[in-house]
Amino acid sequence: MKIISSQYLTATITIGQNIGYSDKSFSKGELYKILQTYQDKRIKDAKIYLSAFVYSGDIVMSNQIEKHYKIEFINYPKFPLDSKTFKKEITELTNHLMKELKQNRIVIVFNDDIIMLEENETIDPKIITT
């Protein structure tokens, strides 16, 4: 048996299922299609492999309870990336998902950092801000 090791790098994207701050949502199938199309392009263009583990849950904040997807990534040892490339690729993928799925903000939790991508400062009206 061969053992392959890679630098410990992880990222988790948390993305709300609602489109904007409406009551309309996108399906898991839509998410998968967008994700797979992006993955295929990165494999073809740059030999970048971003294997994703997707699961769902709820974010609870004040009067808001919204279905969310968490998309987890690891620095897969078969196709390892350096830290800078890993973060850049995950951030670019997140930006793509934001646009395609009409999100205002998305948080990425890296194993050593947390960042938020934000289109504007608008807050879901269900969240009490005063």
DRENPA-3360 file (N, C-alpha, C; in nm, 2 decimals, always signed):
BEGIN
1 = MKIISSQY = +0.08/-0.12/+0.00/+0.00/+0.00/+0.00/+0.09/+0.12/+0.00 ~ +0.05/+0.22/-0.08/+0.12/+0.35/-0.09/+0.05/+0.45/-0.01 ~ +0.13/+0.53/+0.07/+0.07/+0.64/+0.15/+0.12/+0.77/+0.09 ~ +0.02/+0.85/+0.06/+0.05/+0.99/+0.00/+0.00/+1.09/+0.10 ~ +0.09/+1.19/+0.12/+0.05/+1.30/+0.21/+0.06/+1.43/+0.14 ~ -0.02/+1.53/+0.19/-0.02/+1.66/+0.14/-0.03/+1.76/+0.25 ~ +0.00/+1.89/+0.22/-0.01/+1.99/+0.32/-0.15/+2.00/+0.37 ~ -0.17/+2.02/+0.50/-0.31/+2.03/+0.56/-0.37/+2.16/+0.52;
9 = LTATITIG = -0.46/+2.16/+0.42/-0.54/+2.28/+0.38/-0.69/+2.24/+0.37 ~ -0.77/+2.31/+0.43/-0.92/+2.29/+0.42/-0.99/+2.42/+0.40 ~ -1.11/+2.41/+0.34/-1.19/+2.53/+0.32/-1.34/+2.48/+0.33 ~ -1.42/+2.56/+0.38/-1.56/+2.54/+0.39/-1.64/+2.66/+0.34 ~ -1.72/+2.65/+0.24/-1.80/+2.76/+0.19/-1.94/+2.74/+0.25 ~ -2.00/+2.84/+0.31/-2.14/+2.83/+0.35/-2.22/+2.92/+0.27 ~ -2.32/+2.87/+0.20/-2.40/+2.94/+0.10/-2.55/+2.92/+0.13 ~ -2.63/+3.03/+0.14/-2.77/+3.02/+0.16/-2.84/+2.97/+0.04;
17 = QNIGYSDK = -2.95/+2.90/+0.06/-3.03/+2.85/-0.05/-3.12/+2.95/-0.11 ~ -3.15/+3.06/-0.04/-3.24/+3.16/-0.09/-3.17/+3.24/-0.19 ~ -3.24/+3.28/-0.29/-3.19/+3.37/-0.40/-3.21/+3.51/-0.35 ~ -3.10/+3.58/-0.33/-3.11/+3.72/-0.27/-3.17/+3.70/-0.13 ~ -3.26/+3.79/-0.10/-3.33/+3.79/+0.03/-3.47/+3.75/+0.00 ~ -3.50/+3.68/-0.11/-3.64/+3.64/-0.14/-3.67/+3.51/-0.08 ~ -3.79/+3.46/-0.10/-3.84/+3.33/-0.05/-3.81/+3.23/-0.16 ~ -3.76/+3.26/-0.27/-3.72/+3.17/-0.38/-3.59/+3.11/-0.35;
25 = SFSKGELY = -3.57/+2.98/-0.38/-3.45/+2.91/-0.35/-3.40/+2.83/-0.48 ~ -3.27/+2.80/-0.47/-3.22/+2.71/-0.58/-3.21/+2.57/-0.52 ~ -3.21/+2.47/-0.61/-3.20/+2.33/-0.57/-3.06/+2.28/-0.56 ~ -3.05/+2.17/-0.49/-2.92/+2.10/-0.47/-2.87/+2.06/-0.61 ~ -2.96/+2.02/-0.70/-2.92/+1.99/-0.84/-2.86/+2.10/-0.91 ~ -2.92/+2.22/-0.89/-2.87/+2.34/-0.96/-2.73/+2.37/-0.91 ~ -2.71/+2.36/-0.77/-2.58/+2.38/-0.71/-2.48/+2.28/-0.77 ~ -2.51/+2.15/-0.78/-2.42/+2.05/-0.83/-2.39/+2.08/-0.98;
33 = KILQTYQD = -2.48/+2.12/-1.06/-2.45/+2.15/-1.20/-2.35/+2.26/-1.21 ~ -2.37/+2.37/-1.14/-2.28/+2.49/-1.14/-2.14/+2.44/-1.09 ~ -2.14/+2.37/-0.98/-2.02/+2.33/-0.93/-1.94/+2.23/-1.02 ~ -2.01/+2.14/-1.08/-1.94/+2.04/-1.17/-1.89/+2.11/-1.30 ~ -1.97/+2.20/-1.35/-1.93/+2.28/-1.47/-1.80/+2.35/-1.44 ~ -1.80/+2.42/-1.33/-1.68/+2.49/-1.28/-1.56/+2.40/-1.27 ~ -1.58/+2.29/-1.20/-1.47/+2.19/-1.17/-1.42/+2.14/-1.31 ~ -1.50/+2.11/-1.40/-1.46/+2.06/-1.53/-1.37/+2.16/-1.60;
41 = KRIKDAKI = -1.41/+2.29/-1.59/-1.34/+2.39/-1.66/-1.20/+2.41/-1.60 ~ -1.19/+2.41/-1.46/-1.06/+2.42/-1.40/-0.97/+2.30/-1.42 ~ -1.03/+2.18/-1.43/-0.95/+2.06/-1.47/-0.89/+2.08/-1.61 ~ -0.98/+2.12/-1.70/-0.94/+2.13/-1.84/-0.84/+2.24/-1.86 ~ -0.86/+2.36/-1.80/-0.78/+2.48/-1.82/-0.65/+2.48/-1.74 ~ -0.65/+2.42/-1.62/-0.53/+2.43/-1.53/-0.49/+2.31/-1.45 ~ -0.56/+2.20/-1.48/-0.54/+2.07/-1.40/-0.55/+2.09/-1.25 ~ -0.66/+2.17/-1.22/-0.69/+2.20/-1.08/-0.81/+2.11/-1.04;
49 = YLSAFVYS = -0.80/+2.03/-0.94/-0.90/+1.94/-0.90/-0.95/+1.99/-0.76 ~ -1.08/+2.03/-0.75/-1.14/+2.08/-0.63/-1.26/+1.98/-0.59 ~ -1.23/+1.88/-0.53/-1.33/+1.78/-0.49/-1.41/+1.84/-0.37 ~ -1.54/+1.83/-0.38/-1.63/+1.90/-0.28/-1.72/+1.80/-0.21 ~ -1.74/+1.82/-0.08/-1.83/+1.74/+0.00/-1.94/+1.84/+0.03 ~ -2.07/+1.81/-0.01/-2.18/+1.91/+0.01/-2.28/+1.85/+0.11 ~ -2.32/+1.93/+0.21/-2.42/+1.89/+0.30/-2.51/+2.01/+0.33 ~ -2.62/+1.98/+0.39/-2.72/+2.09/+0.42/-2.75/+2.10/+0.56;
57 = GDIVMSNQ = -2.80/+2.22/+0.60/-2.84/+2.25/+0.74/-2.90/+2.39/+0.74 ~ -2.92/+2.44/+0.86/-2.99/+2.57/+0.87/-2.90/+2.67/+0.95 ~ -2.90/+2.79/+0.90/-2.84/+2.90/+0.97/-2.95/+2.97/+1.05 ~ -2.93/+2.99/+1.18/-3.03/+3.06/+1.26/-2.96/+3.19/+1.31 ~ -3.02/+3.30/+1.28/-2.98/+3.43/+1.32/-3.10/+3.52/+1.34 ~ -3.12/+3.56/+1.47/-3.24/+3.64/+1.50/-3.37/+3.58/+1.45 ~ -3.44/+3.65/+1.37/-3.57/+3.60/+1.31/-3.55/+3.52/+1.18 ~ -3.42/+3.51/+1.14/-3.39/+3.44/+1.02/-3.36/+3.29/+1.05;
65 = IEKHYKIE = -3.42/+3.20/+0.97/-3.38/+3.06/+0.97/-3.38/+3.03/+0.82 ~ -3.26/+3.01/+0.77/-3.24/+2.98/+0.63/-3.17/+2.86/+0.60 ~ -3.22/+2.78/+0.51/-3.15/+2.66/+0.46/-3.02/+2.70/+0.40 ~ -2.91/+2.63/+0.43/-2.78/+2.66/+0.37/-2.72/+2.53/+0.33 ~ -2.62/+2.54/+0.24/-2.53/+2.43/+0.20/-2.39/+2.47/+0.25 ~ -2.32/+2.37/+0.30/-2.18/+2.38/+0.33/-2.11/+2.29/+0.23 ~ -2.01/+2.35/+0.17/-1.93/+2.28/+0.07/-1.79/+2.28/+0.13 ~ -1.74/+2.16/+0.16/-1.61/+2.14/+0.22/-1.51/+2.09/+0.11;
73 = FINYPKFP = -1.39/+2.14/+0.13/-1.27/+2.11/+0.04/-1.15/+2.07/+0.12 ~ -1.08/+1.98/+0.08/-0.95/+1.95/+0.14/-0.84/+1.96/+0.03 ~ -0.72/+1.97/+0.07/-0.61/+1.96/-0.03/-0.58/+1.81/-0.06 ~ -0.66/+1.76/-0.15/-0.66/+1.62/-0.18/-0.52/+1.57/-0.22 ~ -0.47/+1.47/-0.15/-0.33/+1.43/-0.18/-0.30/+1.38/-0.32 ~ -0.40/+1.33/-0.39/-0.38/+1.29/-0.53/-0.35/+1.41/-0.62 ~ -0.41/+1.52/-0.59/-0.39/+1.65/-0.67/-0.36/+1.76/-0.58 ~ -0.25/+1.76/-0.51/-0.22/+1.86/-0.41/-0.19/+2.00/-0.47;
81 = LDSKTFKK = -0.23/+2.10/-0.39/-0.20/+2.24/-0.43/-0.12/+2.31/-0.31 ~ -0.05/+2.41/-0.35/+0.02/+2.49/-0.24/-0.09/+2.58/-0.18 ~ -0.06/+2.64/-0.06/-0.16/+2.71/+0.01/-0.21/+2.83/-0.06 ~ -0.12/+2.91/-0.13/-0.17/+3.03/-0.20/-0.26/+2.99/-0.32 ~ -0.23/+2.88/-0.39/-0.32/+2.84/-0.50/-0.45/+2.79/-0.45 ~ -0.44/+2.71/-0.34/-0.57/+2.65/-0.28/-0.66/+2.77/-0.25 ~ -0.61/+2.86/-0.17/-0.70/+2.98/-0.13/-0.75/+3.06/-0.25 ~ -0.67/+3.08/-0.35/-0.71/+3.16/-0.46/-0.82/+3.08/-0.54;
89 = EITELTNH = -0.80/+2.95/-0.56/-0.90/+2.87/-0.63/-1.03/+2.86/-0.56 ~ -1.03/+2.84/-0.43/-1.15/+2.84/-0.35/-1.22/+2.97/-0.35 ~ -1.15/+3.08/-0.34/-1.20/+3.21/-0.34/-1.27/+3.24/-0.48 ~ -1.20/+3.21/-0.59/-1.26/+3.23/-0.72/-1.38/+3.15/-0.74 ~ -1.38/+3.02/-0.70/-1.50/+2.94/-0.71/-1.61/+3.00/-0.63 ~ -1.59/+3.05/-0.51/-1.69/+3.11/-0.43/-1.75/+3.23/-0.50 ~ -1.66/+3.31/-0.56/-1.71/+3.43/-0.63/-1.80/+3.39/-0.74 ~ -1.76/+3.28/-0.81/-1.84/+3.23/-0.92/-1.98/+3.18/-0.87;
97 = LMKELKQN = -1.98/+3.11/-0.76/-2.11/+3.06/-0.70/-2.20/+3.18/-0.66 ~ -2.13/+3.29/-0.60/-2.21/+3.41/-0.56/-2.29/+3.46/-0.68 ~ -2.22/+3.48/-0.79/-2.28/+3.53/-0.91/-2.39/+3.44/-0.97 ~ -2.35/+3.32/-0.98/-2.45/+3.22/-1.04/-2.57/+3.20/-0.96 ~ -2.56/+3.20/-0.83/-2.67/+3.17/-0.74/-2.73/+3.30/-0.67 ~ -2.68/+3.41/-0.72/-2.74/+3.54/-0.68/-2.74/+3.56/-0.53 ~ -2.61/+3.55/-0.47/-2.59/+3.57/-0.33/-2.53/+3.70/-0.30 ~ -2.56/+3.76/-0.19/-2.50/+3.89/-0.15/-2.37/+3.87/-0.08;
105 = RIVIVFND = -2.37/+3.77/+0.01/-2.24/+3.74/+0.08/-2.23/+3.59/+0.10 ~ -2.10/+3.55/+0.10/-2.07/+3.41/+0.13/-1.94/+3.41/+0.22 ~ -1.94/+3.32/+0.32/-1.83/+3.31/+0.41/-1.75/+3.19/+0.37 ~ -1.61/+3.20/+0.37/-1.52/+3.09/+0.35/-1.44/+3.07/+0.48 ~ -1.44/+2.95/+0.53/-1.36/+2.92/+0.65/-1.25/+2.83/+0.60 ~ -1.13/+2.89/+0.60/-1.01/+2.81/+0.57/-0.95/+2.76/+0.71 ~ -0.86/+2.67/+0.70/-0.81/+2.61/+0.83/-0.73/+2.72/+0.91 ~ -0.69/+2.83/+0.84/-0.61/+2.93/+0.91/-0.67/+3.07/+0.90;
113 = DIIMLEEN = -0.79/+3.09/+0.84/-0.84/+3.22/+0.81/-0.99/+3.21/+0.79 ~ -1.07/+3.31/+0.81/-1.21/+3.32/+0.77/-1.22/+3.45/+0.69 ~ -1.28/+3.44/+0.57/-1.31/+3.55/+0.49/-1.45/+3.56/+0.44 ~ -1.50/+3.68/+0.41/-1.63/+3.69/+0.36/-1.63/+3.77/+0.23 ~ -1.70/+3.72/+0.13/-1.71/+3.79/+0.01/-1.85/+3.86/+0.01 ~ -1.86/+3.99/-0.02/-1.98/+4.06/+0.00/-2.00/+4.15/-0.12 ~ -2.12/+4.15/-0.18/-2.15/+4.24/-0.29/-2.19/+4.37/-0.24 ~ -2.27/+4.38/-0.13/-2.31/+4.51/-0.07/-2.34/+4.48/+0.07;
121 = ETIDPKII = -2.37/+4.59/+0.15/-2.39/+4.58/+0.29/-2.53/+4.55/+0.33 ~ -2.62/+4.53/+0.24/-2.76/+4.49/+0.27/-2.76/+4.37/+0.36 ~ -2.85/+4.38/+0.46/-2.87/+4.26/+0.55/-3.01/+4.21/+0.53 ~ -3.03/+4.08/+0.54/-3.16/+4.02/+0.53/-3.26/+4.09/+0.62 ~ -3.37/+4.14/+0.58/-3.46/+4.21/+0.66/-3.52/+4.13/+0.78 ~ -3.51/+4.00/+0.77/-3.56/+3.92/+0.89/-3.46/+3.93/+1.01 ~ -3.34/+3.98/+0.99/-3.24/+3.99/+1.10/-3.26/+4.13/+1.17 ~ -3.28/+4.12/+1.30/-3.29/+4.25/+1.37/-3.16/+4.31/+1.38;
129 = TT = -3.15/+4.44/+1.34/-3.02/+4.51/+1.34/-3.02/+4.63/+1.43 ~ -3.12/+4.66/+1.50/-3.12/+4.77/+1.59/-3.13/+4.73/+1.73;
% end
